[in-house]
Amino acid sequence: MDADLTATIRRAGEEIAPDVAARLQAGVRIDSVNPAHGGAHGEGPFQTMFAGELERLGCRVETWEPDAQALAEQYPFIRPVLPAQGFHGRPNVVAWAPSADRPVGRSAHLILNSHADTVGAGDPAAWPSPPFAAAITGGHLIGLGAADAKGALFTFLGALTILRTAGLIPRRPVAFQSVVDEEAGGAGTLDCIRRGYTAGAAVVGEPTGLAVCPGSRGSATLVMRIAGRRAHPGEGWRGVNAVRQAWRYVEALEALRAELDRTAMHPLWRPLPAGHVWNLLALNSGPAGPAVPEACELHYNAGMIGGERVPDMRRTIEDAIARVTAADPWTVDHPPRLRWLDRPMDPAVTDPDHPAVTAFAAAGRALGETPAVQGFSAITDARYLVNTGGIPTINFGPGEIHRCHSPEEMLPVDDLRRAMTWVAVFVADYCGVARRP
């Protein structure tokens, strides 16, 4: 892109950055905890505020509450995580940025998508400042949702504001989606797809640490119930310790995870410390008692990377479990009971050579950034945009994912400026720009 245009966008970003940070503070102060995580009223008040911000920019704004019944009928896989009460008072917000070309129906050249809901704050006393105070300390905005993902929403809002400040509008249509329910199932984004919103490419706002991530994690969680035989602890040899039996399966799963990292690594995940991030979530034999434990239950989560799918991974894991079972006479006669939880999620991958990905990385380089193009070790709504909607998608945003869902959540304020300027340059390059009328 023209160096003078990049410089103009950079200057506009520096000019408006303090105002966007202040607006983000105001947004973080609005409680939008998902009801599935204990929220009293969900995303409604925040979405009302954010729709006003978009209208102030001259966007054409559409709002509606996701239709749980229609989603369940069209996408049966989401039924287990749809709220029984539906989405009353929890609207999606879709805005069409002013553009030189008019959108055709609900088709855009580019979608900017991120989510308005958060998880719960947990114990407020564990936070360095109250989770809804949105305090800025040492250049960091501290608060629930600051990074996940209100920081991304205001990154996109800031990018459009930068173009407006620079006297520019996108040439091709840009749709901006502020969706509900990402933290509990993703019904907001899925309902956008159901209603026909589509584009040639999308950017999902998530705290990637400014890495350009055309891949996001998949996940499947199993529960195993392992039987043992109760015995007096003084003669433990007469029993079968269910916890020890369970640990045989844990060790086999950890060995399988390491083997997959050695033999089945996707290139986008190679820069990360691990590709297959698997976690023992729980190991429970009940309260300690005066006997060898006769039962144990374990919960285990298997993360997946590009090129993998939930049914195939389940079979791979079940084969490993079967080998452990066959290796011990006790488990041959008393095999574990295995079930998969009803929320499998496939990973999502976009070709790193896709024009949107290469343009996004080039936009960063034009600003003096050093873009890392890699997988994102978190589950995002990109899985729906890519796998259901067929839309090539990048995950990108300021903030660090490891701090989210905890009292450590914070957002470096300068990273907000860098991110929104980066997105503005990308939009100008990928969609083209025209002078504002």
MARLOLUM-238017 format. One line per field, with one value per residue (C-alpha): residue number from 1; residue in one letter; z, x, y. Coordinates in Angstrom, 1 decimal, decimal comma, always signed. Layout:
! residues N
nr	[NUM  ...];
rest	[a  ...];
Z	[Z  ...];
X	[X  ...];
Y	[Y  ...];
END
This chain:
! residues 437
nr	[1  2  3  4  5  6  7  8  9  10  11  12  13  14  15  16  17  18  19  20  21  22  23  24  25  26  27  28  29  30  31  32  33  34  35  36  37  38  39  40  41  42  43  44  45  46  47  48  49  50  51  52  53  54  55  56  57  58  59  60  61  62  63  64  65  66  67  68  69  70  71  72  73  74  75  76  77  78  79  80  81  82  83  84  85  86  87  88  89  90  91  92  93  94  95  96  97  98  99  100  101  102  103  104  105  106  107  108  109  110  111  112  113  114  115  116  117  118  119  120  121  122  123  124  125  126  127  128  129  130  131  132  133  134  135  136  137  138  139  140  141  142  143  144  145  146  147  148  149  150  151  152  153  154  155  156  157  158  159  160  161  162  163  164  165  166  167  168  169  170  171  172  173  174  175  176  177  178  179  180  181  182  183  184  185  186  187  188  189  190  191  192  193  194  195  196  197  198  199  200  201  202  203  204  205  206  207  208  209  210  211  212  213  214  215  216  217  218  219  220  221  222  223  224  225  226  227  228  229  230  231  232  233  234  235  236  237  238  239  240  241  242  243  244  245  246  247  248  249  250  251  252  253  254  255  256  257  258  259  260  261  262  263  264  265  266  267  268  269  270  271  272  273  274  275  276  277  278  279  280  281  282  283  284  285  286  287  288  289  290  291  292  293  294  295  296  297  298  299  300  301  302  303  304  305  306  307  308  309  310  311  312  313  314  315  316  317  318  319  320  321  322  323  324  325  326  327  328  329  330  331  332  333  334  335  336  337  338  339  340  341  342  343  344  345  346  347  348  349  350  351  352  353  354  355  356  357  358  359  360  361  362  363  364  365  366  367  368  369  370  371  372  373  374  375  376  377  378  379  380  381  382  383  384  385  386  387  388  389  390  391  392  393  394  395  396  397  398  399  400  401  402  403  404  405  406  407  408  409  410  411  412  413  414  415  416  417  418  419  420  421  422  423  424  425  426  427  428  429  430  431  432  433  434  435  436  437];
rest	[m  d  a  d  l  t  a  t  i  r  r  a  g  e  e  i  a  p  d  v  a  a  r  l  q  a  g  v  r  i  d  s  v  n  p  a  h  g  g  a  h  g  e  g  p  f  q  t  m  f  a  g  e  l  e  r  l  g  c  r  v  e  t  w  e  p  d  a  q  a  l  a  e  q  y  p  f  i  r  p  v  l  p  a  q  g  f  h  g  r  p  n  v  v  a  w  a  p  s  a  d  r  p  v  g  r  s  a  h  l  i  l  n  s  h  a  d  t  v  g  a  g  d  p  a  a  w  p  s  p  p  f  a  a  a  i  t  g  g  h  l  i  g  l  g  a  a  d  a  k  g  a  l  f  t  f  l  g  a  l  t  i  l  r  t  a  g  l  i  p  r  r  p  v  a  f  q  s  v  v  d  e  e  a  g  g  a  g  t  l  d  c  i  r  r  g  y  t  a  g  a  a  v  v  g  e  p  t  g  l  a  v  c  p  g  s  r  g  s  a  t  l  v  m  r  i  a  g  r  r  a  h  p  g  e  g  w  r  g  v  n  a  v  r  q  a  w  r  y  v  e  a  l  e  a  l  r  a  e  l  d  r  t  a  m  h  p  l  w  r  p  l  p  a  g  h  v  w  n  l  l  a  l  n  s  g  p  a  g  p  a  v  p  e  a  c  e  l  h  y  n  a  g  m  i  g  g  e  r  v  p  d  m  r  r  t  i  e  d  a  i  a  r  v  t  a  a  d  p  w  t  v  d  h  p  p  r  l  r  w  l  d  r  p  m  d  p  a  v  t  d  p  d  h  p  a  v  t  a  f  a  a  a  g  r  a  l  g  e  t  p  a  v  q  g  f  s  a  i  t  d  a  r  y  l  v  n  t  g  g  i  p  t  i  n  f  g  p  g  e  i  h  r  c  h  s  p  e  e  m  l  p  v  d  d  l  r  r  a  m  t  w  v  a  v  f  v  a  d  y  c  g  v  a  r  r  p];
Z	[+0,0  -0,6  +2,1  +2,3  +3,0  +5,7  +7,3  +7,2  +8,9  +11,5  +12,4  +12,7  +15,0  +17,3  +17,4  +18,4  +20,6  +23,9  +23,0  +22,0  +25,2  +27,2  +25,3  +26,0  +29,7  +29,6  +27,9  +30,4  +33,2  +31,8  +33,2  +30,3  +32,0  +30,0  +32,0  +31,6  +33,7  +36,3  +34,6  +35,7  +32,5  +29,8  +27,0  +26,5  +28,2  +26,6  +23,1  +23,4  +24,2  +21,4  +18,8  +19,7  +19,1  +15,7  +14,8  +15,8  +13,1  +10,5  +10,3  +9,4  +12,4  +12,6  +15,9  +16,7  +19,4  +18,2  +17,5  +19,7  +18,1  +14,5  +15,5  +17,1  +14,0  +11,5  +13,6  +15,9  +17,3  +19,2  +21,0  +24,2  +24,9  +23,9  +27,0  +27,9  +28,2  +24,8  +24,2  +25,5  +26,0  +24,5  +20,9  +18,2  +16,7  +13,0  +11,5  +7,9  +7,7  +5,2  +2,0  -1,6  -2,9  -1,5  +0,0  -1,9  +0,5  +3,6  +1,7  +2,6  +1,3  +4,9  +8,3  +11,6  +14,3  +18,1  +21,2  +23,8  +26,6  +29,3  +31,7  +35,4  +37,5  +40,3  +43,6  +43,2  +46,0  +43,9  +41,3  +41,7  +41,2  +41,0  +37,8  +36,5  +37,5  +34,3  +36,0  +34,0  +36,0  +34,5  +31,0  +31,4  +31,5  +34,2  +34,1  +33,1  +29,3  +28,8  +26,5  +26,0  +24,0  +24,4  +23,6  +20,2  +19,7  +20,3  +18,1  +15,2  +16,2  +16,5  +13,0  +11,4  +13,4  +12,1  +8,5  +9,3  +10,9  +7,9  +5,6  +4,2  +3,8  +2,7  -1,0  -0,6  +2,0  +5,6  +8,1  +11,8  +14,1  +17,9  +18,9  +22,1  +23,7  +22,4  +25,9  +26,2  +22,7  +20,0  +19,2  +18,2  +15,4  +14,3  +14,0  +11,9  +9,5  +9,7  +8,7  +5,6  +6,7  +4,7  +3,2  +1,3  +4,5  +8,2  +11,2  +14,6  +17,4  +20,2  +22,4  +20,2  +21,5  +18,0  +16,4  +13,1  +13,6  +10,7  +12,8  +16,1  +18,5  +18,5  +21,6  +22,8  +26,5  +27,8  +31,1  +32,3  +35,2  +36,4  +38,8  +41,5  +44,5  +48,0  +50,7  +54,1  +53,8  +56,0  +53,4  +50,3  +48,2  +48,5  +46,7  +43,3  +43,7  +41,2  +41,3  +40,3  +37,5  +36,4  +36,3  +33,8  +31,4  +32,1  +31,4  +28,1  +27,0  +27,9  +25,8  +22,9  +23,1  +22,9  +20,0  +18,0  +18,6  +17,2  +14,2  +13,3  +13,9  +11,7  +10,4  +12,0  +15,4  +15,2  +16,6  +19,8  +22,8  +22,2  +19,5  +21,1  +24,4  +26,4  +30,1  +32,9  +34,2  +37,2  +39,0  +41,7  +43,8  +46,4  +49,9  +51,4  +53,5  +55,5  +52,4  +49,1  +46,6  +44,6  +42,0  +40,2  +37,6  +35,4  +33,0  +30,2  +27,5  +24,2  +22,1  +18,4  +15,7  +12,0  +9,9  +12,7  +13,4  +16,5  +15,2  +14,1  +17,4  +19,4  +17,6  +18,1  +21,9  +22,2  +20,6  +23,1  +26,0  +24,6  +24,5  +28,2  +29,1  +27,3  +29,1  +32,6  +33,6  +36,0  +33,4  +30,8  +33,2  +34,4  +31,5  +32,2  +31,2  +28,8  +27,5  +25,5  +26,6  +24,2  +23,1  +20,5  +18,6  +15,5  +14,9  +12,2  +9,7  +6,8  +4,3  +5,4  +1,7  +1,4  +0,2  +3,4  +5,6  +3,4  +3,3  +7,1  +7,6  +5,1  +6,9  +10,0  +8,3  +6,7  +10,3  +11,4  +13,2  +12,9  +12,2  +13,6  +11,5  +13,6  +15,2  +18,2  +21,1  +22,0  +20,7  +18,9  +16,8  +13,8  +13,9  +12,8  +10,2  +8,6  +9,1  +8,8  +6,9  +4,6  +5,3  +5,4  +8,9  +10,8  +14,6  +15,8  +18,7  +21,5  +24,9  +26,1  +26,2  +29,2  +31,4  +30,4  +32,4  +35,6  +37,8  +35,8  +32,8  +31,5  +28,2  +27,4  +26,3  +23,7  +22,1  +21,6  +19,5  +17,6  +16,9  +15,7  +13,4  +12,0  +11,3  +9,7  +7,3  +6,5  +5,7  +3,5  +1,6  +1,4  +0,8  -0,9  +0,3  -1,2  +0,0  +2,2  +0,3];
X	[+0,0  +1,1  +3,5  +1,8  -1,6  +0,0  +1,5  -1,8  -3,5  -0,7  -1,1  -4,9  -4,4  -2,1  -4,6  -7,7  -6,0  -6,7  -10,4  -10,8  -9,1  -11,6  -14,5  -13,1  -12,9  -16,6  -17,4  -15,5  -17,5  -20,7  -21,3  -21,9  -21,2  -22,8  -25,8  -24,2  -21,4  -23,6  -24,5  -27,7  -28,7  -26,2  -24,9  -27,9  -26,7  -23,3  -24,8  -27,0  -24,0  -21,9  -24,7  -24,7  -21,0  -21,4  -24,3  -22,1  -19,6  -22,4  -22,8  -26,2  -26,9  -29,1  -30,0  -31,8  -31,9  -30,6  -33,4  -32,6  -35,3  -34,1  -30,5  -31,4  -33,3  -30,6  -27,5  -28,3  -24,7  -25,4  -28,5  -26,8  -25,4  -28,5  -30,1  -33,5  -34,8  -33,5  -31,7  -34,3  -32,5  -29,3  -29,1  -26,5  -25,4  -24,3  -23,2  -22,4  -19,6  -20,1  -18,5  -18,2  -19,8  -23,2  -23,4  -25,4  -27,9  -26,0  -22,8  -19,7  -16,1  -14,9  -16,4  -15,0  -16,4  -15,9  -18,0  -19,6  -20,0  -17,5  -17,0  -17,7  -15,3  -14,8  -13,7  -13,5  -11,0  -8,5  -8,3  -5,7  -8,6  -12,4  -13,1  -15,6  -13,6  -11,5  -8,6  -5,5  -2,3  +1,2  -0,2  -2,5  -6,2  -7,3  -10,8  -13,1  -13,4  -10,6  -8,8  -11,4  -12,8  -14,0  -10,5  -11,0  -14,4  -12,8  -9,9  -12,3  -14,3  -11,0  -9,9  -13,1  -12,7  -9,2  -10,4  -13,1  -10,6  -8,3  -11,2  -11,5  -14,2  -13,7  -14,4  -15,8  -18,4  -17,4  -19,7  -19,0  -20,5  -20,6  -22,1  -23,4  -22,8  -19,3  -18,2  -21,0  -21,5  -21,2  -24,8  -24,4  -22,0  -23,8  -27,0  -25,3  -24,3  -27,9  -29,3  -27,0  -24,3  -21,2  -18,0  -14,9  -12,9  -13,3  -11,2  -12,3  -11,1  -9,4  -6,4  -3,7  -0,9  -0,9  +0,0  -1,8  -3,6  -5,3  -5,8  -7,6  -7,8  -10,4  -11,5  -13,2  -13,6  -14,0  -15,2  -14,0  -15,3  -12,7  -13,6  -11,4  -11,9  -12,3  -10,0  -8,7  -5,6  -3,6  -4,0  -4,1  -2,8  -6,3  -7,9  -7,5  -6,7  -9,0  -6,8  -3,8  -5,7  -6,9  -3,4  -2,4  -4,9  -3,7  -0,1  -1,1  -3,0  +0,0  +2,2  -0,2  -0,3  +3,5  +3,6  +1,1  +3,2  +6,2  +4,4  +1,3  +2,2  +0,5  +2,9  +0,8  +1,3  +5,0  +6,0  +4,1  +5,5  +3,0  +0,5  -1,7  -2,6  -4,3  -5,3  -6,3  -9,3  -10,3  -9,3  -11,8  -12,2  -14,5  -13,4  -10,5  -11,7  -10,5  -10,2  -8,5  -10,6  -13,0  -13,9  -12,3  -13,6  -11,4  -12,2  -9,7  -9,7  -7,9  -7,1  -6,8  -4,9  -5,3  -6,2  -7,8  -11,5  -13,3  -14,6  -11,1  -9,5  -12,1  -11,2  -7,5  -8,0  -10,4  -7,8  -5,2  -7,6  -8,4  -4,7  -4,3  -7,4  -6,1  -2,7  -4,1  -6,2  -8,3  -9,3  -9,9  -12,6  -13,7  -13,3  -13,7  -17,0  -16,2  -18,4  -17,8  -19,3  -21,8  -19,7  -17,2  -15,5  -13,4  -10,3  -10,5  -7,7  -7,3  -4,5  -1,7  -1,3  -4,9  -4,8  -6,5  -3,7  -0,9  -2,5  -2,9  +0,7  +1,8  -0,2  +1,7  +5,1  +4,1  +3,7  +7,1  +5,6  +7,1  +4,0  +4,0  +1,7  +0,7  -2,0  -4,0  -4,2  -7,8  -11,3  -12,9  -15,9  -13,7  -14,7  -18,2  -17,1  -14,7  -16,3  -19,9  -19,9  -17,0  -15,4  -11,6  -10,8  -8,0  -7,9  -6,2  -6,3  -4,4  -3,9  -2,6  -4,9  -3,1  -4,3  -7,9  -10,6  -8,7  -8,0  -4,9  -6,9  -5,5  -4,8  -1,7  -3,2  -0,5  -1,3  -4,8  -3,4  -1,1  -3,9  -6,5  -4,0  -2,9  -6,5  -7,1  -4,2  -5,4  -8,9  -7,6  -5,4  -7,7  -11,0  -9,6  -10,5  -12,2  -12,4  -15,4  -18,2];
Y	[+0,0  +3,6  +4,8  +8,2  +6,6  +4,3  +7,4  +9,2  +6,2  +6,0  +9,7  +9,3  +6,3  +8,3  +11,1  +9,1  +6,4  +8,2  +8,6  +4,9  +3,8  +5,9  +4,4  +0,9  +1,8  +2,7  -0,6  -2,6  -0,9  -2,5  -6,0  -8,3  -11,7  -14,5  -16,0  -19,4  -18,1  -16,4  -13,2  -11,5  -9,8  -10,8  -8,7  -6,4  -3,1  -3,4  -4,1  -1,1  +1,1  -0,4  +0,0  +3,7  +3,9  +2,3  +4,6  +7,6  +6,4  +6,5  +2,8  +1,2  -1,0  -4,1  -5,9  -9,1  -11,8  -15,2  -17,7  -20,7  -22,9  -22,2  -22,8  -26,2  -27,3  -26,2  -27,0  -29,9  -29,9  -26,7  -28,0  -29,1  -25,5  -23,4  -21,7  -23,0  -19,4  -18,4  -15,1  -12,6  -9,2  -10,5  -9,1  -9,5  -6,2  -6,1  -2,8  -1,9  +0,6  +3,4  +2,2  +3,3  +0,1  -1,0  -4,5  -7,0  -8,4  -9,6  -10,2  -8,2  -8,2  -8,4  -9,3  -8,0  -10,2  -10,3  -11,0  -8,9  -11,5  -12,4  -15,2  -14,5  -12,4  -15,0  -13,5  -9,7  -9,5  -11,5  -8,7  -5,9  -3,5  -4,2  -6,2  -3,6  -0,5  -0,5  +1,1  +2,0  +1,3  +1,4  +1,6  -1,5  -1,4  -3,9  -5,4  -8,3  -8,3  -5,8  -8,3  -11,0  -9,5  -5,9  -4,9  -6,5  -4,9  -1,5  -2,4  -2,8  +0,3  +2,2  +1,0  +2,4  +5,6  +6,0  +5,8  +8,3  +10,6  +10,3  +11,2  +7,7  +5,0  +1,4  +0,9  -2,6  -3,4  -4,2  -5,8  -5,5  -8,1  -7,7  -11,1  -12,7  -16,1  -16,8  -17,9  -20,5  -22,0  -19,4  -19,1  -15,4  -16,0  -19,2  -17,2  -14,6  -17,5  -18,9  -15,5  -15,3  -12,9  -13,9  -12,4  -13,2  -13,1  -12,4  -11,3  -12,6  -10,4  -12,3  -11,7  -13,2  -10,9  -9,2  -12,5  -13,2  -16,5  -18,2  -21,3  -21,9  -24,8  -27,6  -29,6  -32,8  -33,8  -37,3  -38,7  -42,1  -44,1  -46,7  -49,5  -50,9  -53,3  -52,0  -53,3  -52,5  -50,3  -52,6  -55,3  -53,2  -56,0  -57,6  -54,6  -52,9  -49,2  -47,4  -44,2  -46,2  -47,8  -44,4  -43,1  -45,8  -44,2  -40,7  -41,7  -43,3  -40,2  -38,0  -40,3  -40,1  -36,3  -36,2  -38,6  -36,5  -33,4  -35,4  -37,0  -34,9  -31,2  -28,7  -26,0  -23,1  -24,7  -25,3  -21,9  -22,7  -24,5  -27,3  -28,0  -30,7  -29,0  -31,7  -31,3  -33,6  -31,6  -33,7  -36,9  -37,9  -41,0  -39,2  -38,2  -40,0  -42,9  -45,9  -48,2  -48,6  -46,6  -48,7  -46,2  -43,2  -40,7  -38,6  -35,8  -35,2  -32,6  -33,2  -30,1  -30,4  -28,6  -27,9  -31,0  -32,9  -33,5  -34,6  -38,0  -39,1  -37,9  -39,7  -42,9  -42,4  -41,8  -44,7  -47,0  -45,9  -46,5  -50,0  -50,9  -49,9  -51,9  -55,0  -54,8  -55,6  -58,6  -56,5  -53,9  -56,7  -58,0  -54,5  -52,1  -48,4  -46,7  -43,9  -41,1  -38,0  -34,7  -33,1  -30,2  -31,3  -28,4  -28,9  -26,7  -24,1  -23,4  -20,9  -21,2  -18,8  -18,0  -16,7  -13,1  -11,9  -13,5  -12,2  -8,7  -8,7  -9,6  -7,0  -4,3  -5,0  -4,9  -1,5  -0,2  -1,6  -4,6  -8,1  -10,3  -13,9  -16,0  -19,0  -21,1  -19,8  -22,2  -21,2  -22,0  -19,1  -18,4  -18,8  -22,5  -21,5  -18,9  -21,4  -24,8  -23,8  -20,5  -21,3  -18,0  -17,8  -16,3  -14,7  -14,4  -11,2  -8,8  -7,1  -8,8  -12,1  -15,2  -16,7  -13,8  -14,1  -15,9  -14,9  -11,9  -11,2  -10,0  -6,7  -5,0  -2,9  +0,4  +1,0  -2,4  -1,2  +1,7  -0,7  -3,2  -0,7  +1,0  -2,4  -3,3  +0,1  -0,4  -3,9  -2,7  +0,1  -2,4  -5,4  -3,5  -0,5  +3,0  +6,1  +9,6  +10,3  +12,1];
END
